[in-house]
Amino acid sequence: MRPLRQVRQERGWSRARLAHELERRAEGLHTLAKRVSLVRMISAWESGERDPSEPYRSLLCAAYRRSAEELGLGGEVNRYRSDIGLTYSPSLHETVLTLRGLAHLDEIKHTAVTHGKYMPEALNSACLDWLFGDAVNDLPQLEIKSVTSHDVDEIRAMTRAFDGLDRSFGGEHCRMLAVRYLQDRAIPMLRAPKPARIEREMFDVAAILCELIGWMAYDTSRHSLAQRYFTQALRLAEAAGNRAYAAYVIASMADQALYLARPGQALRLAQVAGNISNRVGVPVVTTEALMLEARAHAVQGDAQACRAALERAERSFHRGRPEIAPEWASHWDDKLFASHVGTCWLELGELNAARTFMGTAWDREEKQGRRYVYAASQLAHVALLQGEIEEAASLATTAVQSARGLTSHRSKSHLTALRKQLLPHAQVAYVREFEQKTQALEGRRSSLLQ
């Protein structure tokens, strides 16, 4: 529930009563909208459709005897700046205000964030500020109910649920639910009184939730939005004293840069993540960073550097036993490892090796739709390059069928690319069958593949 509505309900006021209080305080000073319009305006403020301007903002603060910040009106943060969330702030107070403003603008689909462009230079600045800047815990605590370990467990459980839905059905499936939960439940807890140990845990779980929302945005091609959430997750991880997770967030940034065809930037980010994870001694993060480094080298055609990074990644992977891996990295397994390796070999044109590793990654019992679609698509690509048109079309059909119900733009982009690769072979019966099945599954004007 939004603070503005919550405060009104706690006082037992109706919207008409609040309108009366505003009118009383404005008398002789300001001319307000008529009562009917004012009540509608209050409803819009409380739902987040609009923000109150002056003099309404000041009158609300006076009526409730609360600050603009306490009422969720943005405080000193300009919530409509197009660069909101793109910077890494040393101030924890500013970070929380920024995150709250970002989540609000995301929820109401404000163009300040929904139409933003991916800014690689902002990522570079954020990493430098994280590595060499001073972090300040200047977050004031509101006089509200104290946070307990039960609250931390709740956020951890909700994040786990959101993560499971995302992996099964794609980023669009429950992203807005996660955003609302971050805004209405998690962010207020950051401001509540809590012991030092609980405070660190609270920042930790908030960082994980924030990074997950970033991944959901990335999966739905909202790349500027994803970048903003990743940057704020990095700051929260630092506040939690969890440098391993901070490095993991940097690896997520590298993954996104690689997807956006920026291998040079991906390489730099992956190397930063790898250096930090080596220092803190969390092998699974080192493995992910080295895998992304290897893939960046492969895209750039540097086979020697790619092989060296893969060898280091393999050693790190075998050190990172599942029982010692953090919960947030529990998805790392043999199939994910094989998928990254297979992608490297495919980029380098080593088709037999790519087929072997992608075959390991492609598990018919896989419950994570994106993994299944990706592995099947890559195997189809390998088969096509090896002249196995029938096999490629069969795998392509399997990939399309597996994408049903997924709300993942990444998966759709892999299938779109695969269809383009098969178009030159449209005269082959198996490819025509693939086209027919695709049209039957998605309709002749398929939103999935067109």
Secondary structure per residue as TSV (DSSP state, phi and psi in degrees):
chain	resnum	aa	ss	phi	psi
A	1	M	-	360.0	138.5
A	2	R	-	-70.3	144.2
A	3	P	H	-55.0	-38.7
A	4	L	H	-62.2	-42.8
A	5	R	H	-73.2	-39.4
A	6	Q	H	-61.4	-43.4
A	7	V	H	-63.6	-41.2
A	8	R	H	-62.6	-44.9
A	9	Q	H	-68.8	-34.7
A	10	E	H	-61.9	-31.8
A	11	R	H	-83.1	-10.2
A	12	G	T	76.6	22.2
A	13	W	-	-91.0	144.7
A	14	S	-	-85.2	170.0
A	15	R	H	-65.2	-34.2
A	16	A	H	-64.5	-39.1
A	17	R	H	-64.5	-41.6
A	18	L	H	-62.9	-41.5
A	19	A	H	-58.2	-41.7
A	20	H	H	-61.4	-42.8
A	21	E	H	-64.2	-38.6
A	22	L	H	-66.2	-42.6
A	23	E	H	-62.5	-40.6
A	24	R	H	-62.2	-42.5
A	25	R	H	-76.4	-21.5
A	26	A	H	-88.1	-13.4
A	27	E	T	-55.6	126.3
A	28	G	T	80.7	-6.9
A	29	L	T	-117.4	-42.6
A	30	H	-	-136.3	152.0
A	31	T	-	-102.3	118.0
A	32	L	-	-101.5	168.5
A	33	A	-	-64.0	160.1
A	34	K	-	-62.7	158.8
A	35	R	H	-54.3	-46.7
A	36	V	H	-61.8	-43.9
A	37	S	H	-67.1	-37.3
A	38	L	H	-64.5	-40.3
A	39	V	H	-62.9	-40.2
A	40	R	H	-65.2	-38.0
A	41	M	H	-63.4	-41.5
A	42	I	H	-60.4	-43.4
A	43	S	H	-60.5	-41.6
A	44	A	H	-67.4	-38.3
A	45	W	H	-63.0	-43.4
A	46	E	H	-71.3	-28.1
A	47	S	H	-85.7	-12.5
A	48	G	T	89.0	3.1
A	49	E	S	-66.5	-32.6
A	50	R	S	-139.8	160.8
A	51	D	-	-109.8	140.3
A	52	P	-	-68.3	134.7
A	53	S	-	-95.9	175.5
A	54	E	T	-73.3	142.1
A	55	P	T	-90.3	1.4
A	56	Y	H	-62.1	-37.7
A	57	R	H	-58.7	-49.8
A	58	S	H	-66.3	-36.5
A	59	L	H	-67.1	-37.0
A	60	L	H	-62.5	-44.1
A	61	C	H	-61.2	-40.7
A	62	A	H	-68.4	-41.9
A	63	A	H	-64.5	-39.6
A	64	Y	H	-93.2	-11.9
A	65	R	T	57.2	43.4
A	66	R	-	-130.3	156.6
A	67	S	-	-76.8	162.0
A	68	A	T	-59.0	-37.4
A	69	E	T	-63.0	-44.8
A	70	E	T	-65.6	-26.9
A	71	L	T	-89.1	3.8
A	72	G	T	74.0	27.3
A	73	L	S	-95.4	7.9
A	74	G	-	101.7	-15.0
A	75	G	T	52.7	-133.5
A	76	E	T	-84.9	-0.4
A	77	V	S	-86.5	127.0
A	78	N	-	-78.7	102.0
A	79	R	T	-75.8	-4.1
A	80	Y	T	-112.0	12.7
A	81	R	-	-70.6	136.9
A	82	S	T	-70.6	-14.5
A	83	D	T	-99.1	13.3
A	84	I	T	-59.8	129.5
A	85	G	T	88.7	-7.9
A	86	L	-	-84.2	-13.5
A	87	T	S	-107.9	151.7
A	88	Y	-	-97.6	113.2
A	89	S	-	-97.5	135.4
A	90	P	S	-67.4	-22.7
A	91	S	B	-82.8	120.6
A	92	L	H	-68.4	-35.0
A	93	H	H	-59.7	-47.7
A	94	E	H	-64.6	-36.4
A	95	T	H	-61.6	-45.9
A	96	V	H	-65.8	-40.6
A	97	L	H	-64.1	-41.2
A	98	T	H	-63.0	-44.7
A	99	L	H	-64.0	-40.2
A	100	R	H	-64.0	-43.2
A	101	G	H	-64.7	-40.2
A	102	L	H	-62.5	-46.6
A	103	A	H	-62.5	-39.1
A	104	H	H	-64.2	-47.9
A	105	L	H	-64.5	-34.9
A	106	D	H	-63.9	-45.5
A	107	E	H	-63.6	-39.3
A	108	I	T	-90.0	5.4
A	109	K	T	57.6	46.0
A	110	H	-	-73.2	139.2
A	111	T	H	-64.9	-19.0
A	112	A	H	-57.5	-27.9
A	113	V	H	-117.9	-31.2
A	114	T	H	-73.2	-26.6
A	115	H	T	-106.3	14.1
A	116	G	-	-71.5	159.2
A	117	K	-	-102.1	148.1
A	118	Y	-	-62.2	129.2
A	119	M	-	-119.6	90.3
A	120	P	H	-61.4	-33.6
A	121	E	H	-66.6	-30.4
A	122	A	H	-69.0	-34.9
A	123	L	H	-65.1	-41.5
A	124	N	H	-60.8	-42.7
A	125	S	H	-65.1	-41.0
A	126	A	H	-62.1	-42.0
A	127	C	H	-65.1	-41.6
A	128	L	H	-65.3	-41.8
A	129	D	H	-64.1	-36.4
A	130	W	H	-68.4	-43.7
A	131	L	H	-71.4	-38.5
A	132	F	H	-121.7	-6.1
A	133	G	S	-83.9	170.6
A	134	D	-	-97.8	130.6
A	135	A	-	-97.0	133.2
A	136	V	B	-121.2	124.1
A	137	N	-	-92.9	87.0
A	138	D	-	-112.2	26.7
A	139	L	-	-79.5	113.6
A	140	P	-	-73.9	148.3
A	141	Q	-	-100.3	132.1
A	142	L	-	-80.0	156.9
A	143	E	S	-86.1	72.8
A	144	I	S	-130.5	-178.7
A	145	K	-	-57.0	135.9
A	146	S	-	-66.7	149.7
A	147	V	-	-86.9	139.8
A	148	T	-	-120.0	174.6
A	149	S	H	-63.2	-27.5
A	150	H	H	-63.7	-39.7
A	151	D	H	-64.1	-41.4
A	152	V	H	-62.3	-43.5
A	153	D	H	-62.2	-35.9
A	154	E	H	-63.2	-47.1
A	155	I	H	-64.8	-38.9
A	156	R	H	-61.9	-42.9
A	157	A	H	-67.6	-41.0
A	158	M	H	-65.8	-40.0
A	159	T	H	-63.2	-40.5
A	160	R	H	-61.4	-39.8
A	161	A	H	-66.8	-44.6
A	162	F	H	-61.1	-41.1
A	163	D	H	-62.4	-43.0
A	164	G	H	-62.7	-42.2
A	165	L	H	-65.4	-40.3
A	166	D	H	-62.0	-45.9
A	167	R	H	-68.1	-30.8
A	168	S	H	-83.6	-37.0
A	169	F	H	-124.1	-5.8
A	170	G	-	102.8	164.7
A	171	G	T	-67.3	-28.7
A	172	E	T	-76.9	-17.8
A	173	H	T	-60.5	-46.1
A	174	C	T	-136.6	21.9
A	175	R	H	-61.6	-44.9
A	176	M	H	-68.1	-30.1
A	177	L	H	-62.6	-42.3
A	178	A	H	-66.4	-39.1
A	179	V	H	-62.6	-44.5
A	180	R	H	-65.5	-38.1
A	181	Y	H	-65.4	-41.7
A	182	L	I	-58.8	-45.5
A	183	Q	I	-72.5	-45.1
A	184	D	I	-87.4	-24.2
A	185	R	I	-118.6	-52.5
A	186	A	I	-73.4	-48.0
A	187	I	H	-61.2	-44.7
A	188	P	H	-57.7	-33.6
A	189	M	H	-66.9	-26.8
A	190	L	H	-64.6	-26.6
A	191	R	H	-93.3	-7.9
A	192	A	S	-83.2	154.4
A	193	P	-	-61.6	143.6
A	194	K	-	-166.7	149.9
A	195	P	-	-63.6	161.2
A	196	A	H	-57.8	-42.9
A	197	R	H	-63.8	-43.9
A	198	I	H	-66.0	-35.3
A	199	E	H	-61.0	-45.4
A	200	R	H	-62.4	-43.3
A	201	E	H	-64.7	-36.1
A	202	M	H	-65.7	-44.7
A	203	F	H	-64.5	-35.1
A	204	D	H	-63.1	-51.2
A	205	V	H	-68.6	-32.3
A	206	A	H	-66.9	-37.8
A	207	A	H	-62.6	-42.3
A	208	I	H	-65.5	-42.5
A	209	L	H	-63.9	-43.0
A	210	C	H	-63.4	-43.4
A	211	E	H	-66.1	-37.1
A	212	L	H	-62.8	-42.3
A	213	I	H	-62.9	-36.4
A	214	G	H	-59.9	-43.1
A	215	W	H	-64.1	-40.0
A	216	M	H	-61.9	-41.4
A	217	A	H	-65.1	-42.1
A	218	Y	H	-58.5	-44.1
A	219	D	H	-66.1	-21.6
A	220	T	T	-105.8	18.4
A	221	S	T	67.0	21.7
A	222	R	-	-94.4	73.5
A	223	H	H	-73.2	-34.6
A	224	S	H	-65.5	-41.8
A	225	L	H	-64.1	-42.9
A	226	A	H	-59.7	-43.9
A	227	Q	H	-58.8	-39.0
A	228	R	H	-66.9	-44.1
A	229	Y	H	-67.3	-39.3
A	230	F	H	-59.9	-42.9
A	231	T	H	-63.7	-42.3
A	232	Q	H	-72.1	-33.3
A	233	A	H	-63.0	-36.5
A	234	L	H	-60.9	-43.4
A	235	R	H	-68.0	-38.8
A	236	L	H	-67.3	-38.3
A	237	A	H	-62.7	-38.5
A	238	E	H	-65.4	-39.6
A	239	A	H	-63.5	-30.6
A	240	A	T	-80.0	-8.6
A	241	G	T	72.8	21.7
A	242	N	-	-106.1	81.7
A	243	R	H	-69.5	-25.6
A	244	A	H	-63.6	-43.8
A	245	Y	H	-71.8	-34.5
A	246	A	H	-58.4	-42.9
A	247	A	H	-63.8	-36.2
A	248	Y	H	-63.5	-39.1
A	249	V	H	-64.6	-40.9
A	250	I	H	-61.2	-38.3
A	251	A	H	-63.2	-37.1
A	252	S	H	-62.5	-39.9
A	253	M	H	-61.6	-39.3
A	254	A	H	-64.8	-41.3
A	255	D	H	-60.0	-45.5
A	256	Q	H	-62.9	-43.3
A	257	A	H	-61.6	-38.5
A	258	L	H	-64.6	-43.7
A	259	Y	H	-62.3	-34.2
A	260	L	T	-87.3	16.4
A	261	A	T	62.8	42.3
A	262	R	-	-121.8	68.1
A	263	P	H	-64.0	-31.1
A	264	G	H	-64.0	-46.0
A	265	Q	H	-67.0	-41.2
A	266	A	H	-58.6	-40.8
A	267	L	H	-62.1	-45.9
A	268	R	H	-63.7	-43.1
A	269	L	H	-65.4	-42.4
A	270	A	H	-63.2	-38.4
A	271	Q	H	-68.0	-37.7
A	272	V	H	-62.5	-47.2
A	273	A	H	-60.6	-41.6
A	274	G	H	-65.8	-41.1
A	275	N	H	-62.6	-44.4
A	276	I	H	-68.4	-43.2
A	277	S	H	-65.9	-31.8
A	278	N	H	-62.8	-39.7
A	279	R	H	-68.0	-38.3
A	280	V	H	-88.6	-10.7
A	281	G	T	72.9	46.2
A	282	V	-	-116.9	96.2
A	283	P	H	-56.9	-35.3
A	284	V	H	-65.9	-34.4
A	285	V	H	-70.9	-39.8
A	286	T	H	-60.0	-41.6
A	287	T	H	-60.0	-49.2
A	288	E	H	-61.6	-43.5
A	289	A	H	-62.3	-43.3
A	290	L	H	-67.7	-35.7
A	291	M	H	-64.0	-41.7
A	292	L	H	-69.4	-34.7
A	293	E	H	-62.6	-45.0
A	294	A	H	-61.1	-42.4
A	295	R	H	-66.0	-38.0
A	296	A	H	-63.7	-42.1
A	297	H	H	-61.9	-40.7
A	298	A	H	-63.9	-43.9
A	299	V	H	-61.0	-35.2
A	300	Q	T	-82.4	-1.6
A	301	G	T	80.5	15.1
A	302	D	-	-93.9	86.4
A	303	A	H	-64.9	-39.7
A	304	Q	H	-63.5	-47.3
A	305	A	H	-66.2	-35.7
A	306	C	H	-63.2	-47.2
A	307	R	H	-62.3	-39.9
A	308	A	H	-63.6	-42.4
A	309	A	H	-67.1	-37.2
A	310	L	H	-64.5	-40.5
A	311	E	H	-62.8	-42.5
A	312	R	H	-67.2	-37.9
A	313	A	H	-63.9	-39.4
A	314	E	H	-63.9	-41.9
A	315	R	H	-63.9	-41.7
A	316	S	H	-66.3	-39.7
A	317	F	H	-61.0	-42.0
A	318	H	H	-73.7	-20.8
A	319	R	H	-77.6	-27.9
A	320	G	S	-87.5	75.3
A	321	R	-	-61.7	144.7
A	322	P	G	-55.2	-35.1
A	323	E	G	-70.7	-16.3
A	324	I	G	-107.3	-1.9
A	325	A	S	-76.8	142.2
A	326	P	-	-62.7	154.9
A	327	E	G	-58.6	-37.1
A	328	W	G	-69.9	-8.4
A	329	A	G	-116.2	19.5
A	330	S	T	-69.3	-13.5
A	331	H	T	-75.2	-10.9
A	332	W	-	-75.4	118.3
A	333	D	-	-146.3	-175.8
A	334	D	H	-59.5	-36.6
A	335	K	H	-69.5	-39.8
A	336	L	H	-67.6	-40.2
A	337	F	H	-58.8	-48.2
A	338	A	H	-62.9	-35.6
A	339	S	H	-63.5	-45.1
A	340	H	H	-63.8	-44.4
A	341	V	H	-63.4	-44.6
A	342	G	H	-60.5	-37.9
A	343	T	H	-64.0	-40.1
A	344	C	H	-60.8	-48.1
A	345	W	H	-65.2	-35.3
A	346	L	H	-64.7	-43.3
A	347	E	H	-60.6	-35.2
A	348	L	T	-87.3	-0.9
A	349	G	T	79.8	13.3
A	350	E	-	-88.0	82.0
A	351	L	H	-69.6	-38.9
A	352	N	H	-64.5	-43.5
A	353	A	H	-64.9	-40.2
A	354	A	H	-62.1	-42.3
A	355	R	H	-62.8	-41.7
A	356	T	H	-61.5	-49.9
A	357	F	H	-72.8	-38.2
A	358	M	H	-67.7	-29.7
A	359	G	H	-64.2	-36.6
A	360	T	H	-67.6	-38.8
A	361	A	H	-70.2	-30.1
A	362	W	-	-84.2	100.6
A	363	D	-	-111.0	119.3
A	364	R	T	-64.5	-17.0
A	365	E	T	-95.9	5.1
A	366	E	-	-60.9	127.8
A	367	K	-	-91.3	-12.8
A	368	Q	-	-92.6	107.6
A	369	G	H	-57.3	-42.3
A	370	R	H	-61.9	-42.4
A	371	R	H	-60.4	-44.5
A	372	Y	H	-63.2	-47.2
A	373	V	H	-62.4	-43.6
A	374	Y	H	-63.5	-48.6
A	375	A	H	-63.7	-42.9
A	376	A	H	-64.1	-40.1
A	377	S	H	-64.6	-43.0
A	378	Q	H	-67.5	-39.5
A	379	L	H	-62.8	-39.8
A	380	A	H	-62.9	-39.1
A	381	H	H	-62.9	-44.0
A	382	V	H	-61.5	-46.5
A	383	A	H	-60.4	-40.5
A	384	L	H	-63.4	-43.9
A	385	L	H	-65.0	-27.5
A	386	Q	T	-89.3	5.1
A	387	G	T	82.5	10.5
A	388	E	-	-92.3	76.8
A	389	I	H	-66.4	-42.2
A	390	E	H	-60.5	-47.1
A	391	E	H	-63.7	-41.3
A	392	A	H	-61.1	-44.0
A	393	A	H	-65.9	-38.3
A	394	S	H	-64.2	-44.7
A	395	L	H	-66.3	-36.9
A	396	A	H	-63.0	-41.4
A	397	T	H	-63.6	-41.1
A	398	T	H	-60.6	-41.8
A	399	A	H	-62.9	-43.9
A	400	V	H	-63.5	-43.6
A	401	Q	H	-61.8	-36.9
A	402	S	H	-71.9	-20.1
A	403	A	T	-83.1	-6.2
A	404	R	T	-62.0	129.4
A	405	G	T	89.1	-11.0
A	406	L	-	-81.0	139.1
A	407	T	-	-112.6	53.3
A	408	S	-	-117.2	114.7
A	409	H	H	-67.1	-31.8
A	410	R	H	-62.0	-45.5
A	411	S	H	-62.3	-41.6
A	412	K	H	-64.0	-36.5
A	413	S	H	-67.2	-36.4
A	414	H	H	-64.5	-40.3
A	415	L	H	-71.2	-36.7
A	416	T	H	-62.2	-44.0
A	417	A	H	-62.8	-39.4
A	418	L	H	-65.1	-40.7
A	419	R	H	-63.6	-40.4
A	420	K	H	-62.9	-37.5
A	421	Q	H	-66.9	-29.5
A	422	L	H	-86.9	-17.2
A	423	L	G	-56.7	-39.2
A	424	P	G	-62.1	-14.5
A	425	H	G	-107.5	27.2
A	426	A	T	-63.3	-19.8
A	427	Q	T	-76.5	-15.1
A	428	V	S	-76.7	135.8
A	429	A	H	-58.9	-40.2
A	430	Y	H	-67.0	-33.9
A	431	V	H	-70.7	-40.0
A	432	R	H	-62.1	-37.8
A	433	E	H	-63.8	-40.6
A	434	F	H	-59.3	-44.5
A	435	E	H	-61.9	-42.7
A	436	Q	H	-63.9	-42.9
A	437	K	H	-66.9	-37.0
A	438	T	H	-62.5	-45.1
A	439	Q	H	-66.2	-35.6
A	440	A	H	-68.4	-36.1
A	441	L	H	-74.8	-40.6
A	442	E	H	-116.2	-4.5
A	443	G	-	92.8	157.5
A	444	R	T	-65.6	-27.9
A	445	R	T	-109.0	59.3
A	446	S	-	-57.1	125.9
A	447	S	T	-74.4	-16.1
A	448	L	T	-77.9	-41.3
A	449	L	T	-112.4	-12.3
A	450	Q	-	-82.3	360.0
